[in-house]
Amino acid sequence: MVLCAVFVLIALGWIVTGLRADSGELHEAPVVLVGPDVVTVPLVKQVNAVPGRPFSAGAVDSRAEAAKLLERGDVVAELDIDLSGTQDELRLTTAHRPALARAVQAEVERIEKTRGRTVVVAEPADRLEGRPLSWVTFATALAGFLLVCVVSLVWGPFARTLPRLLARLTALAALAVAADVVGLLLAGPAPAGERMLVGSVLAATVVAAGALTFACEIIGGLPGLLFAATVIVAGPVPLLLAGDRLLLADAWATGSGWTIAGAGESLLWAATGDGRGIAQPMVTIVGSGLLGLTVLVAMRWLVRVDVERPGALASVRSWRRNLGLVLASATCLTILATALTSALHSAAVPRPLASLASTTQCVPAGPVEDVDDLNRITRLRSEPALQGGDVGVSAHLSDGRSIWMFGDTLRDEKFSGAGFVRNSMLLVEPDCLQVVLPESGGAIIPDRKDGVGYWPMSVTTLDKPGYALVVVAAQRVRTTDSDDAFGFEALGPAIAQFVVPDGGVPQLIAVTDIGADDADTRRPMWGAAAAVSGEWLYLYGTAREPDPPLGTGFALHVARVDPDHVADPDRWTYWDGTGWNKRPGSSSELIPTADGVSQTLSVFERDGRWYAFSKSDEFLGDDLVFWTSSSPTGPFRAQPPVGTLPSGVARGELRYMPLAHPDILEEPGSVVVSYSRNSTDFGAVLRNPLLYRPKFIRVDLPDG
């Protein structure tokens, strides 16, 4: 009886811990995202990084390919991403289970919500849709187990005579036939072949469960029968209450799959699909049945009970009494455990949602017709989320708006979010300025957990049907001395990608650090400037020796990549002076460090000619210079200065980082440029944030 109690406790522990560990959440459900690589690849990384890993996601760019994966059962769901609108379509596998379908839909809706999107579920064409197959196979396995219990109560634990052996086999066969009939009825209007297949699986489940129970009873007596109850009855209970194996943690998902009921369910889904994944459930069902039948037949001759022996009938009556007590106790405890775990299962805790960006209220800007209007806008102070900032790179969107990225951003003391962030975004449309804010109120490109932030260097846009992909190249920045204006170090480049629906709010989809953290300035800071031309995105990098002599600028290098794969540095190639190759260290200088460019600059094309615009000799230089070339790979040649921009360190008025805006107020022969302003007196900036805003001027393009 002690051994029986142990088996009961094991069964209860399996049920309770199985569902308590699960709490009804998905566990690595295979799904596929359908859409352009530039969107799906970063989304796959984010989906696979969700805490608890509800999905194991992949991506394809073809609906036909996704449909094949769905039909074969390689994935349980397909999400078609339509960025021309804000609604995506979810398709569930034709062999899906209702509980799994609900869980997948709920989790997809949660993830879509973080992007400001919704999802619609396409109707699956599943003949067996909604039928609780795990309960059906459990019922047939339970029927096989209970048949043995009834036979044992009536005739005792052994087939004492050949007629009794044949009676047991006949009873099991009759129950299998009944299960076959039930399967035919459940299959409904399915084709005859499929109906027969369903019936056969249920019949095999009955035989496997009954035969295995006979074997356990013969070999182990009451403990053997309790062992059979643990494996056949308690084993699949977590699967039953969860509704699907993908709603269980790994150990319980695997374990329930090797139970007879779990194997029967898997066999049904595999058999009604394309037959993939049929081996393991076949081994479980066929192996259990053959083992049980072999033991049942063999023990008829190996174990003989003399019915005439004194006490034999009393022994049978004692067996019946003990068996009844054990089964009654086990039934009560199982009901209690099921009720408890069902309650635990329903108390699922939602996963936290990622930050969703929104815009602030529109700040009326008035008409913008010339540079004076741009400078007038920079003096507006009615937006608390952006009181001051530097850098100010911009790009034009196909819907008529423009997007601006700023570096270290100062906010009003009344602002409810962070008062100072490493970057911010401004959305500009006719007569309206709106700051784009994440739900957290922090930087639009959030800091890493270790405090490293991102300074934007360049921004480019790629027009897609119904939306734009915005690529922001940034440098990773770590503070080394909070009391020193120059107390920072740049650790390498990063790529941030935003999706901007036409007329909608930009949403961050990925931030990818390029390379390991390394403050070595000899490694090009890729993305210091960027330009799209033809099928390529050109990323310009700046580099120089550490601790260079005063007045030394940066050398300019260039890499290129298919814009759809910008976040994958393995797809980048580098110009070595004669051609493109995969080795970053082979990139050649387009502009040398002597009289070189600033660390962040602008490169753009106008009327077939390429221009690099910067302050010569970096921060301590004075001259505003264009370098020109006939191609994006140079050679670039310096032209006479088009203006001066003294740094103003001695006066405490810092002027730095001149950048070109070729898409803003475009005029032949000239370009609008901006430069950043700041003060060495941070208190003065706090009192008057206008000291920390860009200034705009127009300069002529060189003739050479």
C-alpha positions as CSV (number, residue, x, y, z in Angstrom):
1,M,0.0,0.0,0.0
2,V,2.9,2.3,0.6
3,L,4.1,1.8,-3.0
4,C,0.5,2.6,-4.1
5,A,0.5,5.8,-2.2
6,V,3.9,6.8,-3.8
7,F,2.4,6.3,-7.3
8,V,-0.6,8.4,-6.3
9,L,1.6,11.2,-5.0
10,I,3.8,11.1,-8.1
11,A,0.7,11.4,-10.3
12,L,-0.6,14.4,-8.3
13,G,2.8,16.1,-8.3
14,W,3.1,15.7,-12.1
15,I,-0.4,17.3,-12.6
16,V,0.0,20.1,-10.1
17,T,3.6,21.1,-11.0
18,G,2.9,20.7,-14.7
19,L,0.2,23.2,-14.8
20,R,1.6,25.5,-12.2
21,A,4.8,25.8,-14.2
22,D,2.8,26.5,-17.3
23,S,0.1,29.0,-16.2
24,G,-1.5,28.8,-19.7
25,E,1.3,30.6,-21.6
26,L,2.6,29.6,-25.0
27,H,6.0,27.9,-25.2
28,E,8.0,28.2,-28.4
29,A,5.0,27.8,-30.7
30,P,6.5,27.8,-34.3
31,V,5.2,30.8,-36.3
32,V,6.3,32.5,-39.6
33,L,6.2,36.2,-40.4
34,V,5.5,37.1,-44.0
35,G,6.9,40.4,-45.3
36,P,10.0,42.2,-46.6
37,D,13.2,41.1,-44.9
38,V,14.1,44.5,-43.7
39,V,11.0,44.5,-41.5
40,T,10.6,40.8,-40.6
41,V,14.2,40.0,-39.8
42,P,14.4,42.5,-36.8
43,L,10.8,41.6,-35.8
44,V,11.8,37.9,-35.6
45,K,14.6,38.7,-33.3
46,Q,12.3,40.7,-31.1
47,V,9.6,38.1,-31.1
48,N,12.1,35.4,-30.2
49,A,13.4,37.6,-27.3
50,V,10.1,38.0,-25.6
51,P,10.3,36.8,-22.0
52,G,9.2,33.2,-21.7
53,R,9.7,32.8,-25.5
54,P,6.1,32.2,-26.5
55,F,7.1,31.9,-30.1
56,S,9.8,30.3,-32.1
57,A,9.6,32.7,-35.1
58,G,11.0,32.6,-38.6
59,A,10.4,34.8,-41.7
60,V,9.8,34.4,-45.4
61,D,8.9,37.0,-48.0
62,S,6.4,34.9,-49.9
63,R,2.8,34.0,-48.9
64,A,3.1,30.9,-51.0
65,E,6.1,29.7,-49.1
66,A,4.4,30.4,-45.8
67,A,1.3,28.5,-46.9
68,K,3.5,25.4,-47.6
69,L,5.0,25.7,-44.1
70,L,1.5,26.0,-42.6
71,E,0.1,23.1,-44.6
72,R,3.0,20.8,-43.7
73,G,2.5,21.6,-40.0
74,D,6.0,23.1,-39.7
75,V,4.4,26.2,-38.1
76,V,1.1,26.7,-36.2
77,A,0.5,30.2,-37.5
78,E,1.4,32.6,-40.3
79,L,1.3,36.4,-39.8
80,D,1.1,38.4,-43.0
81,I,2.4,41.9,-42.3
82,D,0.8,44.6,-44.4
83,L,2.6,47.9,-43.7
84,S,0.4,49.8,-46.2
85,G,-2.1,49.8,-43.3
86,T,-2.3,49.1,-39.6
87,Q,-3.9,45.6,-39.8
88,D,-2.1,42.3,-40.3
89,E,-3.7,38.9,-41.1
90,L,-3.2,35.9,-38.9
91,R,-3.6,32.4,-40.4
92,L,-3.7,29.4,-38.2
93,T,-2.6,25.9,-39.1
94,T,-5.3,23.7,-40.6
95,A,-4.5,21.2,-37.8
96,H,-4.8,23.7,-35.0
97,R,-6.4,23.2,-31.6
98,P,-8.9,25.7,-30.2
99,A,-6.9,26.4,-27.0
100,L,-3.7,26.9,-29.1
101,A,-5.5,29.1,-31.6
102,R,-6.8,31.3,-28.8
103,A,-3.4,31.5,-27.1
104,V,-1.6,32.3,-30.4
105,Q,-4.2,35.0,-31.3
106,A,-4.0,36.6,-27.9
107,E,-0.2,36.7,-27.9
108,V,0.0,38.0,-31.5
109,E,-2.5,40.7,-30.6
110,R,-0.4,41.8,-27.6
111,I,2.7,42.0,-29.7
112,E,0.9,43.8,-32.5
113,K,-0.4,46.3,-30.0
114,T,3.2,47.4,-29.1
115,R,3.4,48.5,-32.8
116,G,0.1,50.4,-32.8
117,R,-1.4,47.6,-35.1
118,T,-4.3,45.2,-35.0
119,V,-4.7,41.7,-36.3
120,V,-7.6,39.9,-38.1
121,V,-7.8,36.1,-38.1
122,A,-8.4,34.4,-41.4
123,E,-10.9,31.5,-41.2
124,P,-9.1,28.2,-41.1
125,A,-10.4,25.4,-43.4
126,D,-10.1,22.6,-40.8
127,R,-12.5,19.7,-41.0
128,L,-11.7,18.8,-37.4
129,E,-11.6,22.4,-36.2
130,G,-12.7,22.9,-32.6
131,R,-12.9,19.2,-31.8
132,P,-11.2,18.5,-28.5
133,L,-9.0,15.7,-29.8
134,S,-6.9,15.5,-26.6
135,W,-10.1,14.8,-24.6
136,V,-11.2,12.2,-27.2
137,T,-7.9,10.3,-27.1
138,F,-7.8,10.6,-23.3
139,A,-11.4,9.2,-23.1
140,T,-10.5,6.2,-25.2
141,A,-7.3,5.6,-23.2
142,L,-9.2,5.9,-19.9
143,A,-11.8,3.5,-21.3
144,G,-9.1,0.9,-21.9
145,F,-7.8,1.4,-18.4
146,L,-11.2,1.2,-16.7
147,L,-12.1,-1.9,-18.7
148,V,-9.2,-3.7,-17.0
149,C,-10.3,-2.4,-13.6
150,V,-13.8,-3.8,-14.2
151,V,-12.5,-7.1,-15.4
152,S,-10.2,-7.3,-12.4
153,L,-13.0,-6.6,-10.0
154,V,-15.2,-9.3,-11.5
155,W,-12.7,-12.0,-12.3
156,G,-9.6,-11.1,-10.3
157,P,-6.1,-10.0,-11.4
158,F,-5.2,-13.0,-13.5
159,A,-6.7,-15.0,-16.4
160,R,-6.8,-18.3,-14.5
161,T,-8.2,-20.2,-17.4
162,L,-8.0,-20.0,-21.2
163,P,-11.7,-19.0,-21.5
164,R,-11.0,-16.1,-19.0
165,L,-8.1,-15.0,-21.2
166,L,-10.2,-15.1,-24.3
167,A,-12.9,-13.2,-22.5
168,R,-10.5,-10.4,-21.6
169,L,-9.2,-10.2,-25.1
170,T,-12.8,-10.2,-26.5
171,A,-13.8,-7.4,-24.1
172,L,-10.8,-5.3,-25.2
173,A,-11.6,-6.0,-28.8
174,A,-15.3,-5.0,-28.4
175,L,-14.3,-1.8,-26.7
176,A,-11.8,-1.1,-29.6
177,V,-14.7,-1.6,-32.1
178,A,-16.8,0.8,-30.1
179,A,-14.0,3.4,-30.2
180,D,-13.7,2.9,-33.9
181,V,-17.4,3.7,-34.4
182,V,-17.0,6.8,-32.2
183,G,-14.1,7.9,-34.4
184,L,-16.2,7.5,-37.5
185,L,-18.9,9.6,-36.0
186,L,-16.5,12.3,-34.8
187,A,-14.9,12.6,-38.3
188,G,-18.3,13.7,-39.6
189,P,-18.4,14.6,-43.3
190,A,-14.7,13.9,-43.8
191,P,-13.6,11.7,-46.7
192,A,-14.0,7.9,-46.1
193,G,-10.3,7.4,-45.8
194,E,-9.9,10.0,-43.2
195,R,-12.9,8.8,-41.2
196,M,-11.4,5.3,-41.1
197,L,-8.1,6.7,-40.1
198,V,-9.6,8.5,-37.1
199,G,-11.5,5.4,-36.0
200,S,-8.4,3.2,-36.3
201,V,-6.4,5.6,-34.2
202,L,-9.0,5.7,-31.4
203,A,-9.3,1.9,-31.5
204,A,-5.6,1.5,-31.3
205,T,-5.5,3.9,-28.3
206,V,-8.0,1.7,-26.5
207,V,-6.1,-1.5,-27.2
208,A,-2.7,0.1,-26.2
209,A,-4.1,1.5,-22.9
210,G,-6.0,-1.7,-22.0
211,A,-3.2,-4.1,-22.9
212,L,-0.6,-2.0,-21.0
213,T,-2.9,-1.9,-18.0
214,F,-3.3,-5.7,-18.1
215,A,0.5,-6.1,-18.2
216,C,1.1,-3.7,-15.3
217,E,-1.6,-5.5,-13.2
218,I,-0.2,-9.0,-13.9
219,I,3.4,-8.0,-13.2
220,G,2.9,-5.6,-10.2
221,G,-0.5,-6.3,-8.8
222,L,-2.1,-3.3,-7.1
223,P,1.1,-1.2,-7.4
224,G,1.3,-2.1,-11.0
225,L,-2.3,-1.0,-11.5
226,L,-1.5,2.3,-9.8
227,F,1.6,2.7,-12.0
228,A,-0.7,2.2,-15.1
229,A,-3.0,4.9,-13.7
230,T,-0.1,7.3,-13.2
231,V,1.1,6.8,-16.8
232,I,-2.2,6.4,-18.6
233,V,-4.6,8.6,-16.6
234,A,-2.5,11.2,-14.7
235,G,0.2,11.6,-17.4
236,P,-1.9,13.5,-20.0
237,V,-3.9,15.6,-17.5
238,P,-1.7,18.7,-17.8
239,L,-2.2,18.4,-21.6
240,L,-5.9,18.2,-21.2
241,L,-6.3,21.2,-19.0
242,A,-3.8,23.3,-20.9
243,G,-5.5,22.4,-24.2
244,D,-2.3,21.9,-26.2
245,R,1.3,20.7,-25.7
246,L,2.6,24.2,-26.8
247,L,0.9,25.6,-23.8
248,L,3.1,23.5,-21.5
249,A,6.6,23.9,-20.3
250,D,9.2,21.7,-22.1
251,A,9.3,18.8,-19.6
252,W,5.6,18.4,-19.4
253,A,5.1,18.9,-23.1
254,T,7.6,16.1,-23.9
255,G,6.3,13.8,-21.1
256,S,2.6,14.2,-22.1
257,G,3.6,13.4,-25.7
258,W,4.8,10.0,-24.7
259,T,1.6,9.1,-22.9
260,I,-0.9,6.9,-24.8
261,A,-3.5,9.7,-24.9
262,G,-0.9,12.3,-26.0
263,A,0.5,10.0,-28.6
264,G,-3.0,9.3,-29.9
265,E,-3.7,13.0,-30.3
266,S,-0.4,13.5,-32.1
267,L,-1.1,10.6,-34.3
268,L,-4.5,12.0,-35.3
269,W,-3.0,15.4,-36.3
270,A,0.0,13.8,-38.1
271,A,-2.2,11.3,-39.9
272,T,-4.8,13.9,-41.0
273,G,-2.0,16.2,-42.3
274,D,0.9,15.0,-44.5
275,G,2.1,12.2,-42.2
276,R,5.1,14.1,-40.8
277,G,5.9,13.5,-37.2
278,I,4.1,10.1,-37.1
279,A,7.1,8.0,-35.9
280,Q,7.1,8.8,-32.2
281,P,3.3,8.4,-31.5
282,M,3.4,5.2,-33.5
283,V,6.2,3.8,-31.4
284,T,4.2,4.7,-28.2
285,I,0.8,3.3,-29.3
286,V,2.1,0.1,-31.1
287,G,4.8,-0.5,-28.5
288,S,2.4,-0.3,-25.6
289,G,-0.1,-2.5,-27.2
290,L,2.3,-5.2,-28.2
291,L,4.0,-5.2,-24.8
292,G,0.7,-5.5,-23.0
293,L,-0.7,-8.3,-25.2
294,T,2.6,-10.3,-25.0
295,V,2.6,-10.1,-21.2
296,L,-1.1,-10.9,-21.0
297,V,-0.8,-14.1,-23.2
298,A,2.5,-15.2,-21.7
299,M,1.4,-14.9,-18.1
300,R,-1.6,-17.2,-18.7
301,W,0.9,-20.1,-18.8
302,L,3.6,-18.7,-16.6
303,V,1.3,-17.8,-13.6
304,R,-1.3,-20.4,-12.6
305,V,-3.8,-19.9,-9.9
306,D,-5.4,-23.0,-8.3
307,V,-9.0,-22.1,-7.8
308,E,-9.5,-25.1,-5.6
309,R,-6.8,-24.1,-3.2
310,P,-8.2,-23.1,0.2
311,G,-8.3,-19.3,0.5
312,A,-8.1,-18.6,-3.2
313,L,-11.6,-17.1,-3.4
314,A,-11.0,-15.1,-0.2
315,S,-7.8,-13.8,-1.8
316,V,-9.8,-12.7,-4.9
317,R,-12.4,-11.0,-2.6
318,S,-9.5,-9.2,-0.8
319,W,-8.1,-8.1,-4.1
320,R,-11.4,-6.6,-5.1
321,R,-11.8,-4.8,-1.8
322,N,-8.3,-3.3,-1.9
323,L,-8.6,-2.4,-5.6
324,G,-11.9,-0.6,-5.0
325,L,-10.4,1.4,-2.1
326,V,-7.3,2.4,-4.0
327,L,-9.3,3.4,-7.1
328,A,-11.8,5.4,-5.1
329,S,-9.0,7.3,-3.2
330,A,-7.1,7.9,-6.4
331,T,-10.3,9.2,-8.1
332,C,-11.0,11.7,-5.3
333,L,-7.4,13.0,-5.2
334,T,-7.3,13.3,-9.0
335,I,-10.5,15.4,-9.0
336,L,-9.1,17.6,-6.3
337,A,-5.8,18.1,-8.1
338,T,-7.6,18.8,-11.4
339,A,-9.7,21.5,-9.8
340,L,-6.7,23.1,-8.1
341,T,-4.5,23.1,-11.2
342,S,-7.4,24.3,-13.4
343,A,-7.6,27.4,-11.1
344,L,-3.9,27.9,-11.2
345,H,-4.0,27.5,-15.0
346,S,-6.6,30.3,-15.4
347,A,-4.5,32.8,-13.4
348,A,-2.1,33.6,-16.2
349,V,0.0,36.7,-15.7
350,P,0.2,38.9,-18.8
351,R,3.7,39.6,-20.2
352,P,4.8,43.2,-20.1
353,L,4.2,45.1,-23.3
354,A,6.9,47.0,-25.1
355,S,6.9,50.8,-25.4
356,L,4.6,52.2,-28.0
357,A,5.5,55.6,-29.5
358,S,3.0,58.4,-29.9
359,T,3.3,62.1,-30.7
360,T,2.8,65.2,-28.6
361,Q,0.3,67.8,-29.4
362,C,0.9,69.8,-32.6
363,V,2.9,73.0,-32.1
364,P,1.8,75.4,-34.9
365,A,4.9,76.4,-36.8
366,G,3.6,78.7,-39.5
367,P,4.7,78.6,-43.1
368,V,8.3,77.7,-43.9
369,E,9.5,79.4,-47.0
370,D,13.1,80.3,-46.3
371,V,16.0,79.9,-43.9
372,D,14.6,82.7,-41.7
373,D,11.5,80.7,-41.1
374,L,13.6,77.7,-40.1
375,N,15.4,79.8,-37.6
376,R,12.1,81.2,-36.4
377,I,10.9,77.7,-35.7
378,T,14.0,76.9,-33.7
379,R,13.0,79.7,-31.3
380,L,9.6,78.2,-30.4
381,R,9.5,77.2,-26.8
382,S,6.0,75.7,-26.4
383,E,7.1,72.1,-26.6
384,P,8.3,70.8,-23.2
385,A,9.5,67.5,-24.6
386,L,12.2,69.2,-26.7
387,Q,13.6,72.4,-25.3
388,G,17.1,72.0,-26.6
389,G,19.3,69.5,-28.6
390,D,22.1,69.2,-31.0
391,V,22.9,67.2,-34.2
392,G,19.6,67.7,-36.0
393,V,19.8,65.3,-39.0
394,S,16.8,65.1,-41.2
395,A,15.2,63.1,-44.0
396,H,12.1,63.6,-46.2
397,L,9.1,61.2,-46.0
398,S,7.1,60.3,-49.1
399,D,3.9,61.5,-47.4
400,G,5.2,65.1,-47.4
401,R,6.4,65.2,-43.8
402,S,10.0,65.2,-42.7
403,I,11.7,63.5,-39.8
404,W,14.4,65.0,-37.6
405,M,16.7,63.3,-35.1
406,F,18.5,65.2,-32.3
407,G,21.3,64.2,-29.9
408,D,21.4,65.0,-26.2
409,T,18.0,66.5,-25.6
410,L,17.0,68.9,-22.8
411,R,13.4,68.9,-21.7
412,D,11.3,71.3,-19.6
413,E,11.3,70.7,-15.9
414,K,7.5,70.3,-16.1
415,F,7.8,67.4,-18.5
416,S,6.5,64.2,-17.0
417,G,9.2,62.0,-18.5
418,A,13.0,62.0,-18.3
419,G,14.4,65.5,-18.2
420,F,17.5,64.7,-20.3
421,V,17.8,62.0,-23.0
422,R,20.5,60.9,-25.4
423,N,18.3,61.3,-28.5
424,S,14.9,62.5,-29.6
425,M,12.7,62.6,-32.8
426,L,10.7,65.5,-34.3
427,L,8.0,65.0,-36.9
428,V,7.5,68.0,-39.1
429,E,4.5,68.6,-41.4
430,P,3.1,71.7,-42.9
431,D,2.4,74.2,-40.0
432,C,2.9,71.5,-37.3
433,L,5.7,70.2,-35.2
434,Q,5.3,67.1,-33.1
435,V,7.8,65.3,-30.9
436,V,7.7,61.5,-31.1
437,L,7.8,60.0,-27.7
438,P,8.0,56.4,-26.5
439,E,5.5,55.3,-23.9
440,S,8.2,55.4,-21.3
441,G,8.9,59.1,-21.9
442,G,12.6,58.4,-22.5
443,A,14.8,58.5,-25.5
444,I,13.2,57.4,-28.8
445,I,16.2,55.0,-29.2
446,P,16.3,53.7,-25.7
447,D,19.5,53.4,-23.7
448,R,21.0,50.0,-23.1
449,K,20.6,48.4,-19.7
450,D,24.2,49.3,-18.9
451,G,23.5,53.0,-19.5
452,V,25.1,53.2,-22.9
453,G,23.1,55.7,-25.0
454,Y,22.8,56.5,-28.7
455,W,23.7,59.7,-30.5
456,P,22.1,59.9,-34.0
457,M,24.5,60.7,-36.8
458,S,22.5,60.2,-40.0
459,V,19.0,59.3,-41.1
460,T,17.8,57.9,-44.4
461,T,14.3,56.8,-45.6
462,L,13.3,54.0,-47.9
463,D,9.9,54.3,-49.5
464,K,7.7,51.2,-49.4
465,P,4.1,50.6,-50.4
466,G,2.0,52.5,-47.8
467,Y,4.9,53.2,-45.4
468,A,8.5,54.3,-45.1
469,L,11.4,52.5,-43.4
470,V,13.6,55.0,-41.6
471,V,17.2,54.0,-40.9
472,V,19.0,56.0,-38.2
473,A,22.7,55.4,-37.9
474,A,23.8,56.2,-34.4
475,Q,27.0,56.0,-32.3
476,R,27.0,54.2,-28.9
477,V,28.1,56.6,-26.2
478,R,29.2,56.0,-22.6
479,T,29.7,58.7,-20.1
480,T,33.1,58.7,-18.5
481,D,32.9,62.0,-16.5
482,S,29.5,63.5,-15.8
483,D,31.1,66.8,-14.8
484,D,33.0,67.2,-18.0
485,A,31.3,68.3,-21.2
486,F,33.7,66.1,-23.1
487,G,33.6,63.3,-20.6
488,F,32.3,60.6,-22.9
489,E,33.6,57.9,-25.3
490,A,32.1,56.5,-28.5
491,L,32.0,52.7,-28.5
492,G,30.9,52.0,-32.1
493,P,28.0,52.4,-34.5
494,A,24.5,51.1,-34.3
495,I,21.5,50.9,-36.6
496,A,18.0,51.9,-35.5
497,Q,15.1,51.0,-37.7
498,F,11.6,52.7,-37.6
499,V,8.5,51.9,-39.6
500,V,6.5,55.0,-40.5
501,P,3.0,54.3,-42.0
502,D,1.8,57.0,-44.4
503,G,0.4,59.7,-42.1
504,G,1.2,57.6,-39.0
505,V,3.5,57.6,-36.1
506,P,7.1,56.2,-36.4
507,Q,7.5,53.0,-34.5
508,L,10.9,51.6,-33.5
509,I,11.3,48.0,-34.7
510,A,14.9,47.3,-34.0
511,V,18.2,48.6,-32.6
512,T,21.3,46.7,-33.7
513,D,24.8,47.4,-32.3
514,I,27.4,46.9,-35.0
515,G,30.5,45.3,-33.6
516,A,31.7,45.0,-30.1
517,D,32.1,48.0,-27.7
518,D,35.5,49.5,-28.5
519,A,36.5,53.1,-28.1
520,D,39.4,52.8,-30.6
521,T,38.9,55.7,-33.0
522,R,40.9,53.8,-35.7
523,R,37.8,51.7,-36.3
524,P,35.5,53.6,-38.7
525,M,32.3,55.0,-37.1
526,W,30.0,53.7,-39.9
527,G,26.9,55.8,-40.5
528,A,28.6,59.1,-39.7
529,A,27.0,60.0,-43.0
530,A,24.6,58.0,-45.1
531,A,23.0,58.2,-48.6
532,V,20.7,56.1,-50.7
533,S,21.6,55.8,-54.4
534,G,20.0,53.2,-56.7
535,E,19.8,49.9,-55.0
536,W,22.4,50.7,-52.4
537,L,22.6,52.4,-49.0
538,Y,26.0,54.0,-48.6
539,L,27.3,54.2,-45.1
540,Y,30.3,56.5,-44.6
541,G,32.6,56.0,-41.7
542,T,35.1,58.3,-40.0
543,A,38.3,57.2,-38.3
544,R,41.6,58.6,-37.1
545,E,44.6,57.7,-34.9
546,P,44.0,58.0,-31.1
547,D,45.2,61.3,-29.5
548,P,45.9,63.1,-32.8
549,P,47.7,66.4,-33.1
550,L,45.5,69.5,-32.7
551,G,43.8,70.5,-35.9
552,T,43.6,66.9,-37.3
553,G,40.3,65.8,-38.8
554,F,38.9,62.4,-39.5
555,A,39.5,60.2,-42.6
556,L,36.4,59.2,-44.6
557,H,35.6,55.5,-45.6
558,V,32.6,54.0,-47.2
559,A,30.6,50.7,-47.0
560,R,27.5,49.8,-48.9
561,V,24.6,47.4,-48.3
562,D,21.2,46.4,-49.6
563,P,18.9,48.7,-47.6
564,D,16.7,45.8,-46.7
565,H,19.6,44.2,-44.9
566,V,21.2,47.2,-43.3
567,A,21.1,45.7,-39.8
568,D,23.1,42.7,-40.9
569,P,26.8,43.7,-41.0
570,D,27.6,40.3,-42.7
571,R,25.8,41.8,-45.8
572,W,28.0,44.9,-45.9
573,T,30.8,45.4,-48.4
574,Y,33.7,47.9,-48.1
575,W,35.4,50.0,-50.8
576,D,39.2,49.2,-50.9
577,G,40.1,51.7,-53.5
578,T,39.5,49.4,-56.5
579,G,36.4,47.4,-55.6
580,W,34.1,46.1,-52.9
581,N,34.9,43.3,-50.5
582,K,33.8,41.8,-47.2
583,R,36.8,42.8,-45.1
584,P,36.1,46.0,-43.0
585,G,39.8,46.4,-42.3
586,S,40.5,46.8,-46.0
587,S,38.4,50.0,-46.5
588,S,40.5,52.8,-48.1
589,E,40.4,56.5,-47.3
590,L,38.3,58.6,-49.5
591,I,39.4,61.8,-47.6
592,P,42.6,61.7,-45.5
593,T,42.9,62.9,-41.9
594,A,45.0,65.9,-42.9
595,D,42.6,68.7,-43.3
596,G,40.0,65.9,-42.8
597,V,36.3,66.0,-42.0
598,S,34.4,66.1,-38.7
599,Q,33.4,62.9,-36.9
600,T,29.8,63.4,-38.1
601,L,29.1,65.0,-41.5
602,S,26.8,64.9,-44.5
603,V,27.3,63.1,-47.9
604,F,24.7,63.6,-50.6
605,E,24.2,63.5,-54.4
606,R,22.9,66.4,-56.4
607,D,22.5,66.4,-60.2
608,G,24.9,63.5,-60.6
609,R,27.6,65.0,-58.4
610,W,28.5,63.8,-54.9
611,Y,29.2,66.2,-52.1
612,A,30.7,65.6,-48.6
613,F,30.1,68.6,-46.4
614,S,31.8,69.2,-43.1
615,K,33.9,71.4,-40.9
616,S,37.5,70.9,-41.9
617,D,39.8,69.6,-39.1
618,E,36.9,68.7,-36.8
619,F,35.8,70.7,-33.8
620,L,38.8,73.0,-33.6
621,G,38.7,73.9,-37.3
622,D,37.0,77.0,-38.7
623,D,36.3,76.4,-42.4
624,L,33.1,75.0,-43.8
625,V,34.2,72.9,-46.8
626,F,32.7,70.8,-49.6
627,W,34.6,67.8,-50.9
628,T,33.3,66.7,-54.3
629,S,33.4,63.6,-56.5
630,S,31.8,62.0,-59.5
631,S,30.9,58.9,-57.5
632,P,30.0,57.8,-54.0
633,T,33.4,56.1,-53.7
634,G,35.4,59.1,-54.5
635,P,38.1,60.3,-54.8
636,F,36.7,63.3,-53.0
637,R,38.6,66.6,-53.5
638,A,38.4,69.6,-51.2
639,Q,36.9,72.8,-52.6
640,P,37.6,76.3,-51.4
641,P,35.8,77.1,-48.1
642,V,32.2,78.3,-48.4
643,G,32.2,79.9,-45.0
644,T,33.7,79.9,-41.5
645,L,32.4,78.5,-38.3
646,P,34.8,79.2,-35.4
647,S,34.2,76.9,-32.4
648,G,34.0,79.8,-30.0
649,V,35.5,77.9,-27.0
650,A,37.2,81.0,-25.7
651,R,33.9,82.8,-25.5
652,G,32.0,79.8,-24.1
653,E,29.7,79.7,-27.1
654,L,30.2,76.3,-28.8
655,R,29.5,75.9,-32.5
656,Y,30.0,72.6,-34.2
657,M,28.7,69.7,-36.4
658,P,27.6,71.5,-39.6
659,L,25.2,69.2,-41.5
660,A,23.6,69.6,-44.9
661,H,19.8,69.2,-45.6
662,P,19.6,68.8,-49.3
663,D,15.8,67.9,-49.2
664,I,14.9,71.1,-47.2
665,L,13.9,74.2,-49.2
666,E,15.8,72.9,-52.2
667,E,17.2,75.5,-54.7
668,P,19.6,75.0,-57.6
669,G,23.2,75.8,-56.8
670,S,22.8,75.9,-53.0
671,V,21.9,73.9,-50.0
672,V,20.5,74.5,-46.5
673,V,22.9,73.6,-43.7
674,S,22.7,73.7,-40.0
675,Y,25.2,73.7,-37.2
676,S,24.8,72.9,-33.5
677,R,25.2,75.4,-30.8
678,N,25.8,75.0,-27.1
679,S,27.5,76.7,-24.1
680,T,30.2,75.7,-21.7
681,D,28.0,77.1,-19.0
682,F,25.3,74.5,-18.5
683,G,23.4,76.7,-16.1
684,A,23.0,79.3,-18.8
685,V,21.5,76.6,-21.1
686,L,19.1,75.6,-18.4
687,R,18.0,79.2,-18.0
688,N,17.8,79.7,-21.8
689,P,17.5,76.5,-23.8
690,L,17.6,78.6,-27.0
691,L,21.3,78.6,-26.6
692,Y,21.2,74.8,-27.3
693,R,19.5,74.7,-30.6
694,P,20.7,74.4,-34.2
695,K,21.1,77.5,-36.5
696,F,20.3,77.4,-40.2
697,I,22.1,79.1,-43.1
698,R,22.2,78.6,-46.8
699,V,25.5,78.0,-48.6
700,D,26.4,77.8,-52.3
701,L,27.4,74.6,-53.8
702,P,30.9,74.6,-55.4
703,D,31.3,74.6,-59.1
704,G,34.3,72.2,-59.2
